[in-house]
Amino acid sequence: MGEKLQQSDRFPSISLRFVDGGTLKLPDEMDGRYLVLIFYRGHW
């Protein structure tokens, strides 16, 4: 298991794949200085 991010840590590079086939590379494709990520697994 990875370590938690601390204040002033750089966000690790990750690539997210969407259901429709699109992708998003973070933090490279961030539009602004700040970003909020919410991971919601839905109801299982």
Secondary structure, 3 states (H helix, E strand, C coil): CCCCCCCCCCCCCEEEECCCCCEEEECCCCCCCCCCCCCCCCCC
